[in-house]
């Protein structure tokens, strides 16, 4: 084996996302988890002690807003089938939701100055061009 090759594996990511039932305390075992149900989440048990990101995908049609009474720094209302990314900061022992200014809607919807979106360009997961009519 080449001594210059270092193999690394995220200790909690596994090959497939896990599935959790919404509860006051979530205990994820994978970096990405599906969450079923609509119980309000107040605390997430960190799967590792250091800084990390968690992605939660809520499958229920009406997931409940997160409460800030536990280790969540900001209340946020997840949307069905939309990834919610949370960053854990161990010094504060809090999870912080990723800042999102808005969801890019599908063609035909409205966004910003447009009354109708006619095309969306995606390059490397980013949207550099959005065209439409006012």
C-alpha positions as CSV (number, residue, x, y, z in Angstrom):
1,X,0.0,0.0,0.0
2,X,1.2,3.5,-0.9
3,X,2.2,5.3,2.4
4,X,1.2,8.6,0.8
5,X,-2.4,7.6,0.5
6,X,-4.6,8.4,3.4
7,X,-8.0,6.9,3.6
8,X,-10.6,8.9,5.5
9,X,-14.2,8.1,6.2
10,X,-16.7,10.3,8.0
11,X,-17.3,8.4,11.2
12,X,-21.1,8.9,11.1
13,X,-22.0,9.2,7.4
14,X,-22.6,5.6,6.4
15,X,-23.4,4.7,2.8
16,X,-27.1,5.6,3.0
17,X,-29.1,8.3,4.9
18,X,-30.8,7.0,8.0
19,X,-34.5,7.6,8.8
20,X,-35.6,9.3,12.1
21,X,-39.0,9.8,13.6
22,X,-39.5,13.5,14.6
23,X,-39.2,13.9,18.3
24,X,-38.2,16.6,20.8
25,X,-34.7,15.1,20.7
26,X,-33.3,13.8,17.4
27,X,-30.4,11.3,17.6
28,X,-28.9,11.1,14.0
29,X,-26.4,8.4,13.2
30,X,-25.7,9.5,9.6
31,X,-24.6,12.9,8.2
32,X,-27.9,13.0,6.1
33,X,-31.1,11.8,7.6
34,X,-34.7,11.6,6.5
35,X,-37.2,12.7,9.3
36,X,-40.8,11.5,9.4
37,X,-43.6,13.0,11.5
38,X,-44.4,16.5,12.7
39,X,-43.3,16.6,16.3
40,X,-41.4,19.8,17.2
41,X,-37.6,19.3,17.4
42,X,-35.9,21.2,20.3
43,X,-32.6,19.3,20.6
44,X,-30.2,17.3,18.3
45,X,-27.8,14.9,19.9
46,X,-24.4,15.5,18.2
47,X,-23.2,12.3,16.5
48,X,-19.6,13.4,16.9
49,X,-18.0,15.8,19.4
50,X,-16.3,18.3,16.9
51,X,-17.7,20.7,14.3
52,X,-19.8,19.1,11.7
53,X,-22.7,19.5,9.3
54,X,-26.0,17.6,9.4
55,X,-28.5,17.5,6.6
56,X,-32.1,16.7,7.6
57,X,-34.8,16.0,5.0
58,X,-38.4,16.1,6.4
59,X,-40.8,13.9,4.6
60,X,-44.0,14.9,6.4
61,X,-46.3,17.4,4.6
62,X,-46.3,19.7,7.6
63,X,-43.1,19.4,9.6
64,X,-43.1,21.5,12.8
65,X,-40.9,24.5,13.4
66,X,-37.7,24.0,15.4
67,X,-37.8,25.4,19.0
68,X,-34.8,27.2,20.4
69,X,-35.2,25.9,24.0
70,X,-32.6,23.2,23.4
71,X,-29.4,23.3,21.4
72,X,-30.8,25.0,18.2
73,X,-29.5,28.5,17.8
74,X,-32.4,29.7,15.7
75,X,-35.9,28.6,15.1
76,X,-36.5,27.5,11.6
77,X,-39.5,25.8,9.9
78,X,-38.4,22.9,7.6
79,X,-40.2,22.3,4.3
80,X,-41.2,18.9,3.0
81,X,-38.6,17.2,0.9
82,X,-36.1,20.1,1.2
83,X,-32.7,19.6,2.7
84,X,-32.1,21.6,5.9
85,X,-28.4,21.9,6.6
86,X,-27.3,22.6,10.2
87,X,-23.7,23.4,11.3
88,X,-22.7,22.3,14.8
89,X,-20.3,24.6,16.8
90,X,-19.0,22.7,19.8
91,X,-17.9,25.8,21.8
92,X,-21.5,27.0,22.0
93,X,-22.9,23.5,21.8
94,X,-25.5,24.8,19.3
95,X,-26.7,23.9,15.8
96,X,-27.0,26.8,13.3
97,X,-29.2,26.5,10.2
98,X,-27.6,27.4,6.9
99,X,-28.5,30.9,5.7
100,X,-30.9,30.6,2.8
101,X,-32.3,33.8,1.1
102,X,-34.9,31.9,-0.8
103,X,-35.7,28.8,-2.8
104,X,-35.2,28.9,-6.6
105,X,-38.7,28.0,-7.9
106,X,-39.4,25.9,-11.0
107,X,-39.8,27.4,-14.4
108,X,-43.2,29.2,-14.7
109,X,-43.1,30.4,-11.1
110,X,-42.2,33.9,-9.9
111,X,-38.9,35.1,-8.3
112,X,-37.5,38.5,-7.5
113,X,-38.3,41.0,-10.3
114,X,-39.8,38.3,-12.5
115,X,-43.5,37.5,-12.8
116,X,-42.6,34.4,-14.8
117,X,-39.4,32.4,-14.9
118,X,-38.5,31.1,-18.3
119,X,-35.2,29.4,-17.7
120,X,-32.8,28.4,-14.9
121,X,-29.1,27.8,-15.6
122,X,-27.3,25.5,-13.1
123,X,-23.5,25.2,-13.2
124,X,-21.8,23.0,-10.5
125,X,-24.9,23.2,-8.3
126,X,-25.0,27.1,-8.5
127,X,-27.5,29.2,-10.3
128,X,-25.6,31.9,-12.3
129,X,-28.4,32.8,-14.6
130,X,-32.2,33.1,-14.1
131,X,-34.2,34.6,-16.9
132,X,-37.9,35.6,-17.0
133,X,-40.4,38.3,-17.8
134,X,-41.6,41.2,-15.6
